[in-house]
């Protein structure tokens, strides 16, 4: 195969550069809003810190974790829970923009049609990275350590970023579908709250009653929390007879994210185009 056949034609290259430039502008706009209204980051900064302090120092002394300390067990779950709840931010931002008609105004400008969505995703991912950094530092402050190899630690953070990317797309879809920003909190809370608590996020699942334990074993949040703990070298407290996702948490987590992205991305794009066309 010749090198010429691998090159993009000038028109495609121009469109890619156009998309990147316009997406960067949209991302800067979103980040500027965060700088002007920093309260938007409360759900991924202050709230997770409160959970860390609450569970580490209020419940940490009464919850036993086989094979290690509760503080080391806790942080993996808090990281995953924070990212899951982080879908509220992109959902609220998108719902607000859709309601205020800013998307329609952007459509009148000579810009790439996909730039608004791509820029929105970039900006929200930056917020998620900030949350992961803050939580990691707070975890170190309460006694959490990374006991695995450098490569496994990098893989752990890479998995968290992929999960964050997935939740941002889910949040964006929710923001496109709801009719007002007020609906985001109610719908998101109803979905995310049970997912993050009927799981191994805060307590080992072997203490859950039958029925709830089976739900927790097949809950994607449990697999992601177990995968994060595994890659960081923290105690997982996985029962010997646990279901397949907890026996292979890293693989299960990658599969969950891949399946969700394969479904959510095209659905979001179609829903966004349908909502902004006409």
Backbone as JSON, one array per atom type, in Angstrom:
{
  "sequence": "XXXXXXXXXXXXXXXXXXXXXXXXXXXXXXXXXXXXXXXXXXXXXXXXXXXXXXXXXXXXXXXXXXXXXXXXXXXXXXXXXXXXXXXXXXXXXXXXXXXXXXXXXXXXXXXXXXXXXXXXXXXXXXXXXXXXXXXXXXXXXXXXXXXXXXXXXXXXXXXXXXXXXXXXXXXXXXXXXXXXXXXXXXXXXXXXXXXXXXXXXXXXXXXXXXXXXXXXXXXXXXXXXXXXXXXXXXXXXXXXXXXXXXXXXXXXXXXXXXXXXXXXXXXXXXXXXXXXXX",
  "N": [[0.86, -1.19, 0.0], [0.64, 2.14, -0.92], [2.04, 5.22, 0.38], [0.62, 7.41, -0.4], [-1.99, 6.57, -0.58], [-2.73, 6.45, 2.03], [-3.03, 8.98, 2.9], [-5.12, 11.67, 3.91], [-7.61, 13.27, 1.91], [-7.44, 16.67, 0.72], [-9.85, 18.04, 1.27], [-11.04, 16.56, 3.37], [-9.07, 16.84, 5.35], [-9.19, 19.6, 5.75], [-11.78, 19.83, 6.79], [-11.52, 18.4, 9.2], [-9.64, 19.99, 10.57], [-11.15, 22.3, 10.77], [-13.29, 21.39, 12.36], [-11.85, 20.81, 14.71], [-10.81, 23.34, 15.43], [-13.18, 24.87, 15.81], [-14.39, 23.35, 17.81], [-12.62, 23.71, 19.89], [-13.03, 26.4, 20.47], [-15.68, 26.3, 21.44], [-15.26, 24.66, 23.67], [-13.61, 26.33, 25.2], [-15.42, 28.34, 25.73], [-17.24, 26.97, 27.41], [-15.56, 26.32, 29.56], [-14.96, 28.87, 30.41], [-17.4, 29.64, 31.46], [-17.45, 28.0, 33.7], [-15.35, 29.08, 35.13], [-16.4, 31.56, 35.72], [-18.65, 30.86, 37.15], [-18.01, 29.08, 39.55], [-19.43, 27.35, 41.18], [-20.55, 25.39, 39.69], [-18.89, 23.21, 39.74], [-19.23, 21.96, 42.12], [-20.48, 19.47, 42.49], [-18.56, 17.65, 41.65], [-16.34, 18.16, 43.12], [-16.44, 19.45, 45.88], [-18.58, 17.91, 46.98], [-17.69, 15.11, 46.63], [-15.45, 15.22, 48.36], [-16.71, 15.56, 50.8], [-18.0, 13.08, 51.02], [-15.73, 11.43, 51.23], [-14.6, 12.26, 53.7], [-16.78, 11.73, 55.4], [-17.29, 8.9, 55.16], [-14.75, 7.86, 55.64], [-14.01, 8.69, 58.24], [-16.27, 8.59, 59.86], [-17.72, 6.2, 59.32], [-15.63, 4.51, 58.84], [-14.39, 3.27, 61.01], [-16.03, 1.2, 61.78], [-16.57, -0.5, 59.73], [-15.43, -3.4, 58.4], [-12.89, -4.59, 56.25], [-11.9, -7.31, 54.44], [-8.54, -8.23, 54.14], [-7.3, -5.72, 54.13], [-7.23, -2.12, 54.84], [-10.11, -0.03, 55.5], [-9.96, 2.56, 54.52], [-8.29, 2.38, 52.28], [-9.85, 0.76, 50.72], [-12.06, 2.36, 50.31], [-11.53, 4.63, 48.6], [-11.36, 3.89, 45.87], [-14.05, 3.26, 45.35], [-15.26, 5.75, 45.86], [-14.13, 7.32, 43.84], [-15.25, 6.15, 41.53], [-17.99, 6.51, 42.09], [-18.16, 9.31, 42.14], [-17.56, 9.99, 39.49], [-19.72, 8.77, 38.24], [-21.91, 10.27, 39.29], [-21.09, 12.58, 38.16], [-22.23, 12.88, 35.69], [-24.35, 14.58, 35.88], [-23.49, 17.22, 35.58], [-22.69, 17.68, 32.74], [-25.21, 17.05, 31.71], [-26.92, 19.03, 32.79], [-25.71, 21.35, 31.76], [-25.99, 20.99, 28.98], [-28.78, 20.8, 28.76], [-29.5, 23.37, 29.58], [-28.32, 24.98, 27.59], [-29.74, 24.08, 25.38], [-32.32, 24.89, 26.04], [-32.08, 27.69, 26.21], [-31.55, 28.4, 23.65], [-29.03, 28.75, 22.56], [-27.71, 27.0, 20.92], [-29.07, 27.21, 18.51], [-28.32, 29.77, 17.79], [-25.61, 29.41, 17.37], [-25.77, 27.8, 15.14], [-26.27, 29.56, 13.12], [-23.85, 30.59, 12.5], [-20.76, 30.39, 10.6], [-19.68, 27.56, 11.18], [-18.4, 24.32, 12.15], [-20.72, 21.65, 12.07], [-20.7, 19.66, 14.01], [-19.21, 20.71, 16.03], [-20.21, 21.87, 18.38], [-21.15, 19.76, 20.05], [-18.75, 18.25, 20.32], [-16.97, 20.12, 21.48], [-18.32, 20.6, 23.88], [-18.09, 18.06, 25.09], [-15.28, 17.9, 25.43], [-14.81, 20.02, 27.27], [-16.3, 19.19, 29.52], [-14.96, 16.84, 30.1], [-12.53, 17.84, 30.97], [-13.33, 18.94, 33.41], [-13.98, 16.59, 34.77], [-11.46, 15.38, 34.94], [-10.23, 17.14, 36.68], [-11.72, 16.6, 38.99], [-11.0, 13.91, 39.49], [-8.3, 14.26, 40.08], [-8.4, 15.88, 42.41], [-9.75, 14.16, 44.17], [-7.94, 12.03, 44.31], [-5.78, 13.24, 45.62], [-7.01, 13.93, 48.03], [-7.58, 11.38, 48.92], [-5.0, 10.35, 49.39], [-4.43, 11.94, 51.56], [-6.02, 10.89, 53.59], [-5.01, 8.41, 54.04], [-4.97, 6.61, 51.92], [-3.28, 4.58, 49.53], [-1.38, 3.83, 46.58], [-0.63, 0.72, 45.68], [0.19, -0.84, 43.63], [1.99, -1.63, 40.55], [3.68, 0.85, 38.47], [2.7, 0.77, 35.84], [0.21, -0.55, 36.17], [-1.08, 1.33, 37.77], [-1.26, 3.52, 36.02], [-2.94, 2.34, 34.15], [-5.19, 2.08, 35.76], [-5.97, 4.77, 36.16], [-6.41, 5.41, 33.5], [-8.61, 3.8, 32.94], [-10.5, 5.05, 34.59], [-10.71, 7.51, 33.27], [-11.79, 6.7, 30.82], [-14.24, 5.75, 31.74], [-15.26, 8.15, 32.74], [-15.5, 9.57, 30.33], [-17.5, 8.04, 29.18], [-19.66, 8.48, 30.94], [-20.03, 11.21, 30.58], [-21.01, 11.32, 27.98], [-23.42, 9.95, 28.38], [-24.66, 11.72, 30.17], [-24.83, 13.94, 28.48], [-26.62, 12.99, 26.56], [-28.89, 12.76, 28.19], [-29.27, 15.47, 28.77], [-29.97, 16.43, 26.25], [-32.37, 15.14, 25.82], [-34.2, 15.82, 27.88], [-36.7, 18.31, 28.75], [-36.19, 20.56, 30.22], [-33.69, 22.12, 32.32], [-34.31, 21.69, 35.0], [-35.37, 19.17, 35.15], [-33.25, 17.46, 34.99], [-31.86, 16.9, 37.41], [-33.74, 15.4, 38.9], [-34.29, 13.13, 37.23], [-31.67, 12.14, 36.77], [-30.8, 11.64, 39.4], [-32.56, 9.65, 40.27], [-31.74, 7.52, 38.7], [-28.9, 7.27, 39.03], [-28.38, 7.25, 41.82], [-29.41, 4.73, 43.08], [-27.8, 2.96, 41.57], [-25.18, 3.51, 42.4], [-25.21, 2.96, 45.11], [-26.34, 0.44, 45.56], [-24.21, -1.48, 45.29], [-20.69, -2.34, 45.28], [-19.54, -0.05, 46.18], [-19.16, 1.33, 48.66], [-19.28, -0.6, 50.68], [-18.29, -4.01, 51.31], [-19.72, -6.54, 49.22], [-20.42, -9.01, 50.2], [-21.79, -8.8, 52.54], [-24.33, -8.09, 51.94], [-27.88, -8.75, 51.68], [-29.5, -11.63, 50.13], [-30.56, -11.22, 46.8], [-30.26, -8.32, 46.76], [-27.52, -8.63, 46.81], [-27.0, -10.11, 44.45], [-27.86, -8.27, 42.54], [-25.96, -6.28, 43.01], [-23.62, -7.6, 42.27], [-23.81, -7.79, 39.51], [-23.96, -5.21, 38.81], [-22.72, -2.53, 36.93], [-21.26, -0.52, 38.24], [-20.16, -1.78, 40.47], [-18.32, -3.5, 39.23], [-16.58, -1.62, 38.07], [-15.63, -0.27, 40.34], [-14.32, -2.41, 41.61], [-12.43, -3.01, 39.66], [-10.91, -0.66, 39.62], [-9.83, -0.71, 42.22], [-8.37, -3.08, 42.01], [-6.43, -2.46, 40.03], [-5.08, -0.42, 41.32], [-3.97, -1.73, 43.38], [-5.34, -2.09, 45.77], [-7.37, -3.4, 48.52], [-9.99, -5.59, 47.5], [-12.07, -7.16, 48.42], [-13.63, -9.16, 47.22], [-15.93, -11.75, 47.04], [-15.28, -15.3, 46.96], [-17.09, -16.75, 45.47], [-18.22, -14.97, 43.72], [-20.04, -13.31, 41.05], [-19.38, -13.4, 37.44], [-18.58, -10.74, 36.44], [-17.29, -9.58, 38.68], [-15.31, -11.37, 39.17], [-13.67, -10.96, 37.01], [-12.96, -8.08, 36.89], [-11.65, -5.91, 35.54], [-11.72, -6.51, 32.77], [-14.5, -6.77, 32.52], [-15.29, -4.15, 33.11], [-14.18, -2.67, 31.01], [-15.62, -3.77, 28.9], [-18.26, -3.02, 29.62], [-18.07, -0.2, 29.4], [-17.4, 0.04, 26.67], [-19.65, -1.07, 25.39], [-21.68, 0.67, 26.29], [-20.79, 3.13, 25.23], [-20.89, 2.54, 22.5], [-23.6, 2.42, 22.13], [-24.65, 4.84, 23.18], [-23.33, 7.08, 21.99], [-24.02, 7.23, 19.09], [-26.81, 7.45, 19.43], [-27.04, 9.82, 20.91], [-26.0, 11.7, 19.09], [-27.88, 11.52, 17.0], [-30.2, 12.3, 18.38], [-29.49, 14.9, 19.12], [-29.2, 16.15, 16.63], [-31.8, 15.89, 15.67], [-33.16, 17.45, 17.51], [-32.13, 19.96, 17.03], [-32.58, 20.62, 14.43], [-34.49, 22.1, 11.92]],
  "CA": [[0.0, 0.0, 0.0], [1.46, 3.34, -1.01], [1.78, 6.25, 1.4], [-0.37, 8.35, -0.93], [-3.34, 6.06, -0.31], [-3.02, 6.63, 3.45], [-3.22, 10.4, 3.19], [-6.47, 12.21, 3.76], [-7.71, 14.24, 0.85], [-7.42, 18.04, 1.27], [-11.15, 18.44, 1.8], [-11.22, 15.93, 4.68], [-8.14, 17.49, 6.27], [-9.73, 20.93, 6.06], [-12.95, 19.66, 7.67], [-11.03, 18.0, 10.52], [-9.07, 21.19, 11.2], [-12.29, 23.19, 11.04], [-13.97, 20.83, 13.51], [-11.0, 20.96, 15.89], [-10.74, 24.76, 15.8], [-14.47, 25.29, 16.34], [-14.62, 22.64, 19.07], [-11.79, 24.37, 20.9], [-13.73, 27.63, 20.86], [-16.84, 25.92, 22.28], [-14.73, 24.18, 24.95], [-13.16, 27.5, 25.96], [-16.64, 29.0, 26.22], [-17.76, 26.21, 28.55], [-14.63, 26.48, 30.68], [-15.11, 30.25, 30.9], [-18.59, 29.63, 32.32], [-17.07, 27.38, 34.98], [-14.51, 30.05, 35.85], [-17.27, 32.63, 36.22], [-19.6, 30.28, 38.11], [-17.32, 27.86, 40.01], [-20.34, 26.46, 41.87], [-20.88, 24.28, 38.8], [-18.01, 22.08, 40.02], [-19.46, 21.46, 43.48], [-20.84, 18.05, 42.49], [-17.4, 16.81, 41.38], [-15.22, 18.58, 43.96], [-16.79, 19.53, 47.3], [-19.41, 16.76, 47.36], [-16.87, 13.92, 46.85], [-14.64, 15.39, 49.56], [-17.59, 15.31, 51.94], [-18.16, 11.63, 51.11], [-14.47, 10.87, 51.72], [-14.49, 12.54, 55.13], [-17.87, 11.06, 56.1], [-17.12, 7.46, 55.23], [-13.44, 7.51, 56.18], [-13.85, 8.97, 59.66], [-17.49, 8.27, 60.6], [-18.03, 4.78, 59.15], [-14.42, 3.72, 58.63], [-14.0, 2.49, 62.18], [-16.96, 0.1, 62.06], [-16.69, -1.35, 58.54], [-14.22, -4.21, 58.23], [-12.62, -5.01, 54.88], [-10.92, -8.39, 54.44], [-7.31, -8.04, 53.37], [-6.76, -4.36, 54.12], [-7.95, -1.09, 55.59], [-11.28, 0.53, 54.83], [-9.57, 3.78, 53.81], [-7.78, 2.0, 50.96], [-10.99, 0.21, 49.98], [-13.05, 3.4, 50.06], [-11.24, 5.63, 47.58], [-11.76, 3.37, 44.56], [-15.5, 3.42, 45.22], [-15.59, 7.17, 45.79], [-13.76, 7.78, 42.5], [-16.25, 5.68, 40.58], [-19.26, 7.16, 42.4], [-18.07, 10.72, 41.73], [-17.66, 10.05, 38.03], [-21.1, 8.44, 37.88], [-22.72, 11.44, 39.57], [-20.62, 13.67, 37.31], [-23.07, 13.02, 34.49], [-25.31, 15.67, 36.1], [-22.94, 18.46, 35.05], [-22.94, 17.82, 31.3], [-26.65, 17.03, 31.43], [-27.47, 20.35, 33.1], [-25.17, 22.34, 30.81], [-26.6, 20.78, 27.67], [-30.2, 21.15, 28.84], [-29.58, 24.82, 29.65], [-28.02, 25.53, 26.27], [-30.84, 23.75, 24.48], [-33.48, 25.69, 26.4], [-31.83, 29.1, 25.95], [-31.43, 28.62, 22.21], [-27.67, 29.1, 22.15], [-27.34, 26.12, 19.81], [-29.63, 27.8, 17.29], [-27.5, 30.93, 17.41], [-24.35, 28.9, 16.81], [-26.04, 27.24, 13.82], [-26.27, 30.64, 12.13], [-22.47, 30.96, 12.25], [-20.04, 29.46, 9.72], [-18.88, 26.66, 12.02], [-18.66, 22.9, 11.94], [-21.99, 21.26, 12.68], [-20.46, 18.79, 15.16], [-18.29, 21.36, 16.97], [-20.83, 22.15, 19.67], [-21.11, 18.54, 20.85], [-17.36, 17.87, 20.61], [-16.45, 21.09, 22.44], [-19.0, 20.32, 25.15], [-17.48, 16.85, 25.66], [-13.93, 18.25, 25.86], [-14.87, 20.85, 28.47], [-16.77, 18.38, 30.64], [-13.9, 15.89, 30.45], [-11.56, 18.59, 31.77], [-13.88, 19.01, 34.76], [-13.85, 15.26, 35.37], [-10.05, 15.17, 35.27], [-10.0, 17.9, 37.9], [-12.33, 15.86, 40.1], [-10.17, 12.73, 39.75], [-7.08, 14.75, 40.72], [-8.73, 16.32, 43.77], [-10.08, 12.99, 44.97], [-6.71, 11.28, 44.54], [-5.02, 13.95, 46.64], [-7.71, 13.79, 49.3], [-7.39, 10.0, 49.34], [-3.67, 10.25, 49.99], [-4.45, 12.63, 52.85], [-6.69, 10.07, 54.61], [-4.34, 7.13, 54.2], [-5.03, 5.76, 50.73], [-2.02, 4.45, 48.81], [-1.36, 3.0, 45.37], [0.33, -0.33, 46.0], [0.48, -1.62, 42.43], [3.09, -1.13, 39.72], [3.4, 2.09, 37.75], [1.85, 0.46, 34.69], [-1.16, -0.82, 36.63], [-1.65, 2.59, 38.24], [-1.62, 4.27, 34.83], [-4.11, 1.67, 33.59], [-6.31, 2.42, 36.62], [-6.43, 6.12, 35.83], [-6.94, 5.37, 32.13], [-9.97, 3.25, 33.03], [-11.36, 6.1, 35.14], [-10.94, 8.51, 32.22], [-12.74, 6.1, 29.88], [-15.55, 5.75, 32.41], [-15.71, 9.55, 32.75], [-15.91, 9.87, 28.96], [-18.77, 7.36, 28.98], [-20.72, 9.15, 31.71], [-20.27, 12.51, 29.96], [-21.91, 11.1, 26.84], [-24.74, 9.62, 28.92], [-25.21, 12.97, 30.66], [-25.17, 14.78, 27.33], [-27.87, 12.46, 26.0], [-29.97, 13.16, 29.08], [-29.49, 16.9, 28.58], [-30.65, 16.64, 24.97], [-33.72, 14.57, 25.83], [-35.13, 16.47, 28.81], [-37.25, 19.56, 28.25], [-35.71, 21.69, 31.01], [-32.6, 21.75, 33.24], [-34.86, 21.26, 36.28], [-35.66, 17.74, 35.1], [-32.01, 16.7, 35.0], [-31.55, 16.43, 38.75], [-34.66, 14.35, 39.28], [-34.08, 11.93, 36.42], [-30.33, 11.63, 37.03], [-30.71, 11.13, 40.76], [-33.31, 8.39, 40.35], [-30.97, 6.47, 38.02], [-27.53, 7.11, 39.52], [-28.31, 6.97, 43.25], [-29.43, 3.3, 43.38], [-26.68, 2.27, 40.94], [-23.94, 3.7, 43.15], [-25.31, 2.47, 46.47], [-26.54, -1.01, 45.5], [-22.96, -1.87, 44.65], [-19.56, -2.47, 46.21], [-18.92, 1.26, 46.24], [-18.78, 1.7, 50.02], [-19.18, -1.75, 51.57], [-18.16, -5.3, 50.6], [-21.05, -7.05, 48.87], [-20.76, -10.26, 50.87], [-22.68, -8.51, 53.66], [-25.67, -7.73, 51.45], [-28.82, -9.88, 51.65], [-29.79, -12.2, 48.81], [-31.35, -10.31, 45.96], [-29.43, -7.13, 46.61], [-26.16, -9.05, 46.48], [-26.94, -10.46, 43.04], [-27.91, -7.01, 41.79], [-24.67, -5.6, 43.16], [-22.58, -8.33, 41.54], [-23.93, -7.51, 38.08], [-24.01, -3.77, 38.65], [-21.47, -2.03, 36.34], [-20.52, 0.29, 39.21], [-19.37, -2.72, 41.27], [-17.18, -3.95, 38.42], [-15.65, -0.51, 37.91], [-14.98, -0.05, 41.63], [-13.4, -3.52, 41.83], [-11.33, -2.87, 38.7], [-10.07, 0.44, 40.1], [-9.08, -1.21, 43.38], [-7.42, -4.09, 41.54], [-5.34, -1.81, 39.32], [-4.33, 0.4, 42.27], [-3.39, -2.61, 44.41], [-6.09, -1.94, 47.02], [-8.23, -4.56, 48.8], [-11.23, -5.63, 46.72], [-13.1, -7.86, 49.2], [-14.51, -9.89, 46.31], [-16.17, -13.12, 47.5], [-14.76, -16.34, 46.07], [-18.16, -17.24, 44.6], [-18.86, -13.81, 43.08], [-20.41, -13.44, 39.64], [-18.29, -13.21, 36.48], [-18.02, -9.38, 36.36], [-16.39, -9.31, 39.79], [-14.15, -12.25, 39.03], [-12.84, -10.35, 35.96], [-13.5, -6.71, 36.93], [-11.06, -5.0, 34.55], [-12.31, -6.86, 31.47], [-15.93, -6.44, 32.57], [-15.42, -2.69, 33.08], [-13.9, -2.23, 29.64], [-16.76, -4.18, 28.07], [-19.39, -2.16, 29.96], [-17.86, 1.13, 28.8], [-17.44, -0.08, 25.21], [-21.04, -1.28, 24.97], [-22.44, 1.9, 26.54], [-20.39, 4.15, 24.25], [-21.38, 2.13, 21.18], [-25.04, 2.71, 22.08], [-25.01, 6.21, 23.56], [-22.8, 8.1, 21.08], [-24.89, 7.47, 17.92], [-28.14, 7.9, 19.86], [-26.92, 11.23, 21.28], [-25.83, 12.49, 17.87], [-29.17, 11.57, 16.3], [-31.13, 13.09, 19.17], [-29.06, 16.29, 19.05], [-29.53, 16.66, 15.3], [-33.26, 16.0, 15.56], [-33.62, 18.56, 18.36], [-31.6, 21.26, 16.56], [-32.86, 20.79, 13.01], [-35.85, 22.49, 11.62]],
  "C": [[0.89, 1.24, 0.0], [1.09, 4.33, 0.07], [0.72, 7.23, 0.92], [-1.79, 7.91, -0.61], [-3.74, 6.23, 1.14], [-3.29, 8.07, 3.81], [-4.68, 10.79, 3.01], [-6.51, 13.22, 2.62], [-7.81, 15.64, 1.47], [-8.75, 18.48, 1.87], [-11.4, 17.85, 3.18], [-10.31, 16.57, 5.72], [-8.66, 18.85, 6.7], [-10.92, 20.83, 7.01], [-12.53, 19.27, 9.08], [-10.44, 19.19, 11.26], [-10.17, 22.17, 11.6], [-13.03, 22.72, 12.28], [-13.15, 21.05, 14.79], [-10.97, 22.42, 16.36], [-12.05, 25.23, 16.42], [-14.77, 24.62, 17.68], [-13.81, 23.26, 20.21], [-12.44, 25.65, 21.39], [-14.9, 27.31, 21.79], [-16.35, 25.44, 23.64], [-14.27, 25.34, 25.82], [-14.36, 28.26, 26.52], [-17.18, 28.29, 27.46], [-16.87, 26.37, 29.77], [-14.7, 27.89, 31.26], [-16.33, 30.36, 31.8], [-18.26, 29.06, 33.68], [-16.24, 28.36, 35.8], [-15.36, 31.17, 36.44], [-18.26, 32.14, 37.27], [-18.98, 28.98, 38.64], [-18.22, 26.9, 40.77], [-20.74, 25.26, 41.01], [-20.05, 23.04, 39.09], [-18.23, 21.48, 41.4], [-19.7, 19.95, 43.48], [-19.66, 17.13, 42.22], [-16.18, 17.24, 42.19], [-15.6, 18.54, 45.44], [-17.59, 18.31, 47.76], [-18.6, 15.48, 47.55], [-15.99, 14.03, 48.09], [-15.46, 15.14, 50.81], [-17.81, 13.81, 52.13], [-16.91, 10.97, 51.65], [-14.37, 11.05, 53.23], [-15.56, 11.78, 55.92], [-17.59, 9.57, 56.26], [-15.78, 7.06, 55.85], [-13.4, 7.64, 57.7], [-15.1, 8.68, 60.49], [-17.79, 6.77, 60.54], [-16.78, 3.9, 59.06], [-14.04, 2.85, 59.8], [-14.89, 1.3, 62.45], [-17.16, -0.83, 60.86], [-15.38, -2.08, 58.34], [-14.1, -4.66, 56.78], [-11.58, -6.12, 54.91], [-9.7, -8.03, 53.59], [-6.76, -6.64, 53.33], [-7.6, -3.39, 54.91], [-9.13, -0.56, 54.78], [-10.93, 1.79, 54.05], [-9.06, 3.45, 52.41], [-8.9, 1.44, 50.09], [-11.92, 1.33, 49.49], [-12.78, 4.22, 48.82], [-11.6, 5.15, 46.17], [-13.25, 3.53, 44.32], [-15.91, 4.87, 45.08], [-15.26, 7.73, 44.4], [-14.83, 7.39, 41.48], [-17.59, 6.37, 40.82], [-19.26, 8.61, 41.92], [-18.22, 10.86, 40.22], [-19.08, 9.74, 37.58], [-22.02, 9.63, 38.12], [-22.31, 12.63, 38.7], [-21.4, 13.84, 36.03], [-24.06, 14.17, 34.63], [-24.81, 16.98, 35.49], [-23.16, 18.63, 33.56], [-24.42, 17.79, 30.94], [-27.27, 18.4, 31.67], [-27.0, 21.41, 32.1], [-25.84, 22.21, 29.45], [-28.07, 21.18, 27.7], [-30.39, 22.67, 28.88], [-29.34, 25.45, 28.29], [-29.15, 25.25, 25.29], [-32.05, 24.63, 24.76], [-33.3, 27.16, 26.03], [-31.64, 29.42, 24.47], [-30.05, 28.97, 21.73], [-27.22, 28.24, 20.97], [-27.86, 26.68, 18.5], [-28.8, 29.0, 16.83], [-26.17, 30.48, 16.81], [-24.56, 28.35, 15.4], [-26.04, 28.31, 12.73], [-24.85, 31.09, 11.77], [-21.81, 29.96, 11.31], [-19.11, 28.56, 10.53], [-19.27, 25.22, 11.74], [-19.9, 22.48, 12.7], [-21.79, 20.44, 13.95], [-19.65, 19.47, 16.26], [-18.92, 21.57, 18.34], [-20.78, 20.92, 20.58], [-19.69, 18.2, 21.26], [-16.75, 18.82, 21.64], [-17.04, 20.9, 23.82], [-18.35, 19.12, 25.84], [-16.08, 17.16, 26.19], [-13.94, 19.03, 27.17], [-15.3, 20.03, 29.68], [-15.72, 17.36, 31.06], [-12.81, 16.58, 31.27], [-12.04, 18.71, 33.21], [-13.76, 17.68, 35.48], [-12.4, 14.98, 35.77], [-9.67, 15.94, 36.53], [-10.54, 17.16, 39.11], [-11.49, 14.64, 40.48], [-8.89, 13.14, 40.48], [-7.34, 15.13, 42.17], [-9.01, 15.12, 44.68], [-8.84, 12.14, 45.27], [-5.89, 11.92, 45.64], [-5.69, 13.83, 48.0], [-7.59, 12.36, 49.83], [-6.03, 9.78, 49.99], [-3.64, 10.88, 51.37], [-5.1, 11.79, 53.95], [-6.11, 8.66, 54.71], [-4.41, 6.18, 53.04], [-3.67, 5.72, 50.06], [-2.24, 3.62, 47.55], [-0.25, 1.98, 45.56], [0.72, -1.16, 44.79], [1.68, -1.04, 41.69], [2.68, 0.16, 39.02], [2.47, 1.85, 36.57], [0.41, 0.2, 35.08], [-1.84, 0.46, 37.1], [-2.1, 3.46, 37.06], [-2.88, 3.67, 34.19], [-5.36, 1.98, 34.43], [-6.87, 3.8, 36.31], [-6.99, 6.18, 34.41], [-8.36, 4.83, 32.13], [-10.94, 4.28, 33.59], [-11.69, 7.16, 34.1], [-11.93, 7.97, 31.19], [-14.15, 6.08, 30.47], [-16.12, 7.17, 32.46], [-16.22, 9.96, 31.37], [-17.29, 9.25, 28.68], [-19.91, 8.09, 29.69], [-21.02, 10.53, 31.15], [-21.22, 12.36, 28.77], [-23.32, 10.76, 27.32], [-25.41, 10.89, 29.44], [-25.63, 13.9, 29.54], [-26.46, 14.31, 26.68], [-29.06, 12.85, 26.87], [-30.3, 14.64, 28.91], [-30.21, 17.23, 27.28], [-32.11, 16.2, 25.05], [-34.69, 15.31, 26.74], [-35.56, 17.83, 28.27], [-36.79, 20.78, 29.04], [-34.59, 21.22, 31.93], [-33.12, 21.25, 34.59], [-35.11, 19.75, 36.32], [-34.41, 16.89, 35.23], [-31.75, 16.09, 36.37], [-32.44, 15.27, 39.16], [-34.4, 13.05, 38.54], [-32.72, 11.31, 36.73], [-30.21, 11.0, 38.4], [-31.4, 9.78, 40.89], [-32.51, 7.25, 39.75], [-29.64, 6.21, 38.73], [-27.49, 6.7, 40.99], [-28.38, 5.47, 43.56], [-28.27, 2.54, 42.76], [-25.42, 2.36, 41.78], [-24.01, 3.16, 44.58], [-25.63, 0.98, 46.55], [-25.37, -1.59, 44.72], [-21.89, -2.01, 45.71], [-18.84, -1.15, 46.38], [-18.37, 1.57, 47.62], [-18.6, 0.51, 50.95], [-18.98, -3.02, 50.75], [-19.53, -5.92, 50.38], [-21.4, -8.34, 49.59], [-21.65, -10.05, 52.09], [-24.08, -8.15, 53.24], [-26.59, -8.94, 51.47], [-29.01, -10.39, 50.22], [-30.77, -11.31, 48.06], [-30.56, -9.05, 45.72], [-28.0, -7.52, 46.24], [-26.04, -9.4, 45.0], [-27.02, -9.22, 42.15], [-26.57, -6.3, 41.83], [-23.58, -6.29, 42.35], [-22.62, -8.02, 40.05], [-24.06, -6.02, 37.78], [-22.69, -3.28, 38.02], [-20.63, -1.21, 37.31], [-19.65, -0.61, 40.08], [-18.13, -3.18, 40.51], [-16.14, -2.85, 38.29], [-14.92, -0.21, 39.22], [-13.96, -1.15, 41.9], [-12.2, -3.42, 40.89], [-10.37, -1.78, 39.14], [-9.21, -0.01, 41.27], [-8.03, -2.23, 42.95], [-6.2, -3.43, 40.9], [-4.5, -0.92, 40.24], [-3.71, -0.44, 43.4], [-4.06, -2.47, 45.75], [-6.94, -3.19, 47.27], [-9.56, -4.47, 48.04], [-12.38, -6.28, 47.47], [-14.11, -8.57, 48.31], [-14.7, -11.31, 46.83], [-15.67, -14.14, 46.47], [-15.81, -16.81, 45.08], [-18.88, -16.1, 43.88], [-19.15, -14.09, 41.62], [-19.24, -13.06, 38.73], [-17.75, -11.77, 36.44], [-17.06, -9.05, 37.49], [-15.19, -10.24, 39.8], [-13.17, -11.72, 37.99], [-13.21, -8.87, 35.84], [-12.94, -5.78, 35.87], [-11.67, -5.25, 33.18], [-13.79, -6.48, 31.44], [-16.15, -4.93, 32.46], [-15.19, -2.15, 31.67], [-15.07, -2.58, 28.72], [-17.98, -3.31, 28.35], [-19.26, -0.8, 29.28], [-17.98, 1.09, 27.29], [-18.88, -0.23, 24.72], [-21.86, 0.0, 25.15], [-22.09, 2.98, 25.53], [-20.92, 3.82, 22.86], [-22.87, 2.44, 21.02], [-25.3, 4.21, 22.2], [-24.53, 7.24, 22.53], [-23.7, 8.29, 19.85], [-26.28, 7.94, 18.3], [-28.11, 9.38, 20.22], [-26.81, 12.11, 20.04], [-27.14, 12.62, 17.12], [-30.17, 12.45, 17.06], [-30.79, 14.58, 19.1], [-29.43, 16.89, 17.69], [-31.03, 16.84, 15.13], [-33.77, 17.19, 16.36], [-33.2, 19.91, 17.79], [-31.84, 21.49, 15.08], [-34.32, 21.19, 12.82], [-36.28, 23.77, 12.32]]
}
